Amino acid sequence: MLTLIDGLPDHVVGVRASGEVEDDDYEDVLVPAIDAARARHDKIRLLYVLGEEFTGYEADAMWEDAKLGMRTFTAYDRIAVVTDATWMRRAITAVSWLMPGEARSFHVDEYDDAVAWVSG
C-alpha cells in the first residue's frame, strides 16, 4: 500500500510504502500526486519511504513503477529513498548517475535528514 506523506513543501511528493505495494497504489495514489505536482512546478522532488512494514512489490506494481519512471524521468530534481533494505540502497547508488537529477538513499533512522535534503 502507498500513502501520501503530509506536511511537505508543495514541490515535494512524499509517499510511504507499507505491506505489499500493488499496481492500484500507483494508479490511485502516486500517479495523481505526481501529475498534480508537475502541473504546478517545472521540477519536482520525490520522497519515497520503505520502512520496516514494507514487504515488497506485486509484479504489476513493478511494471507501473517502470512506466511512471519512463514517463516522468526528467521531472525530478531530487529523489530521496528512505530504506534499510541493502539491495534497494545499492540499486539507488548504482543508477543514480543515470538520473538527470540527484538521488540519494537514507536509512530509516535518517528520515528527518531525508526530508530536509529533498525539501532544501
Phi and psi in degrees as a GROMACS rama.xvg file:
@    title "Ramachandran Plot"
@    xaxis  label "Phi"
@    yaxis  label "Psi"
@TYPE xy
-111.697  134.715  LEU-2
-131.078  143.817  THR-3
-73.625  147.705  LEU-4
-99.8566  121.782  ILE-5
-83.3445  163.295  ASP-6
84.7834  11.4942  GLY-7
-95.1371  159.086  LEU-8
-57.1868  158.408  PRO-9
-60.5563  -29.04  ASP-10
-88.2778  2.76419  HIS-11
-113.252  125.478  VAL-12
-100.277  121.047  VAL-13
-113.499  135.959  GLY-14
-140.757  141.231  VAL-15
-116.261  128.682  ARG-16
-97.3165  133.539  ALA-17
-141.311  152.202  SER-18
59.9805  -143.833  GLY-19
-97.7214  130.49  GLU-20
-84.6845  129.191  VAL-21
-112.674  165.845  GLU-22
-61.2812  -34.826  ASP-23
-61.5662  -29.2145  ASP-24
-62.4675  -37.6672  ASP-25
-68.4366  -49.0305  TYR-26
-65.6156  -36.6635  GLU-27
-93.3537  -24.7758  ASP-28
-118.636  -62.8432  VAL-29
-73.4873  -47.2956  LEU-30
-60.3103  -47.3285  VAL-31
-61.876  -37.1997  PRO-32
-67.0441  -42.4053  ALA-33
-67.6381  -43.8532  ILE-34
-60.6355  -40.7356  ASP-35
-65.8855  -42.6594  ALA-36
-65.8891  -39.2335  ALA-37
-66.2347  -29.5129  ARG-38
-68.9336  -24.4912  ALA-39
-99.2856  -20.4431  ARG-40
-138.423  144.018  HIS-41
-66.2162  -43.9389  ASP-42
-123.024  140.038  LYS-43
-123.466  171.095  ILE-44
-126.945  150.961  ARG-45
-126.6  130.417  LEU-46
-112.255  117.507  LEU-47
-121.207  113.908  TYR-48
-108.78  121.939  VAL-49
-119.089  89.8877  LEU-50
-82.9574  -169.995  GLY-51
-61.8046  -26.5854  GLU-52
-79.1181  -7.53123  GLU-53
-74.8695  129.311  PHE-54
-112.03  -16.3118  THR-55
146.752  -175.013  GLY-56
-113.196  137.022  TYR-57
-68.0444  149.58  GLU-58
-55.5636  -43.2307  ALA-59
-64.6483  -29.9432  ASP-60
-68.3404  -37.2039  ALA-61
-63.9927  -36.7017  MET-62
-65.6265  -43.4036  TRP-63
-62.1298  -38.5299  GLU-64
-63.0245  -44.4896  ASP-65
-63.4374  -43.3002  ALA-66
-63.0583  -43.7899  LYS-67
-63.0441  -42.8307  LEU-68
-60.9231  -41.0756  GLY-69
-68.7128  -38.7886  MET-70
-72.4627  -29.7475  ARG-71
-118.122  17.6265  THR-72
-50.1483  -43.6334  PHE-73
-92.6795  4.30369  THR-74
-80.6984  -17.9707  ALA-75
-95.0627  131.939  TYR-76
-88.853  -40.9203  ASP-77
-146.479  144.459  ARG-78
-130.937  125.255  ILE-79
-114.52  125.785  ALA-80
-112.98  123.252  VAL-81
-106.623  114.318  VAL-82
-165.337  152.266  THR-83
-101.407  0.841162  ASP-84
-71.5551  114.584  ALA-85
-57.4644  -42.6981  THR-86
-61.5056  -37.5643  TRP-87
-71.1439  -42.0741  MET-88
-63.2059  -40.5457  ARG-89
-66.1399  -39.3015  ARG-90
-63.4076  -42.0889  ALA-91
-61.6534  -45.6111  ILE-92
-61.4378  -41.5856  THR-93
-67.0561  -36.3038  ALA-94
-103.417  -5.82475  VAL-95
-61.4398  -31.0094  SER-96
-69.8399  -18.3281  TRP-97
-81.6745  -18.9741  LEU-98
-81.4119  143.549  MET-99
-68.9726  -26.6173  PRO-100
-103.609  -169.385  GLY-101
-92.728  145.712  GLU-102
-136.655  134.64  ALA-103
-139.249  150.748  ARG-104
-109.107  150.442  SER-105
-134.524  146.528  PHE-106
-71.1864  158.211  HIS-107
-56.4264  -38.8491  VAL-108
-74.6312  -1.30092  ASP-109
-105.13  21.6063  GLU-110
-52.4148  -47.9864  TYR-111
-61.4157  -37.4094  ASP-112
-64.8768  -39.4374  ASP-113
-64.1665  -43.4439  ALA-114
-62.234  -44.23  VAL-115
-63.7432  -42.3875  ALA-116
-67.8292  -47.809  TRP-117
-70.1732  -26.8406  VAL-118
-84.2673  -27.2524  SER-119
